Every structure is written in structure tokens, then in C-alpha cells.
Amino acid sequence: MSPDELNKLMADCAKDAVVTAADEFEIVLDHSPASVKLVDDVLLSFVDKYHDLALEDEAVFTICNIFGAYVGEILKAQLDGQWIYDQSNPKAPAVFLQVGENTYALAGICYERLVNDSQISVNSYYEQALGNHLGSH
């Protein structure tokens, strides 16, 4: 996958997140840094609304990837990052946002909140990434 194709894919996924949040929960994601906080709510809302259906593999994959892309696109714009397509595990290719020497697994942090621990915050991960590159607030 070329960098241009990957950039388009992630931008399209981020748009899907905006549409999904609006359609499913009437939550407006406006691509602003402040809207990242809402992603935490959206992820838990899937579990509240769909219960076990939200945790089926295909649903989890889609939810985590589109909302990870959404948060990643905001970080990418703020920190001049780039998307990296990692095929080191051919059975589970992954996409990371690279900023300098750091990489961020945004779909992975969405997965952790959705599936493993509702106390994990996508927004905190985002703020930590920002802090790593912009200094502390």
C-alpha cells in the first residue's frame, strides 16, 4: 500500500467515524482536538447499545479502526505525523501513526477501551502523545 493510498484510507476511515458517531449516537465529531474526548464516550456507547454484538470480531475491528483513524488524523495534523502500514505480522497487519521516533497504536488504544478496560482513555493517550512532542501543558 502506497503512502498516498494509506493516507486516503485513514482519512476515509476518519470520515466514517464522524458519520457513525452522528448516526448511531447523535454525537458530533468535528475534527477538533476537543472532540477526541467524545471518542471515549462513543466507544462505550457501542457496548451500551449493542452489548455483545459490539464485541464481535468484525465489529470490534471496524469500530477500533475508524475511531483510531479519527484520533490519528487529528494528531497527524497537529504533530506532522505520518501513517505507517506495518506488515511485520502478515496475519495481522497494523497501522500506526509515526511522529518522529515514536509510533502510536490508535486503533489499539480504542480496542483496549472497547474490549478490555473501560477505564482506559483514548483522550489520555492522545494527550500523552501531544505532550511527548509539544512539551507538557
Secondary structure as UniProt FT lines:
FT   HELIX           3..25
FT   HELIX           33..35
FT   HELIX           36..50
FT   HELIX           51..55
FT   HELIX           57..79
FT   STRAND          82..86
FT   TURN            90..91
FT   STRAND          94..99
FT   TURN            100..101
FT   STRAND          102..104
FT   HELIX           106..111
FT   HELIX           112..116
FT   TURN            118..119
FT   HELIX           122..134
//
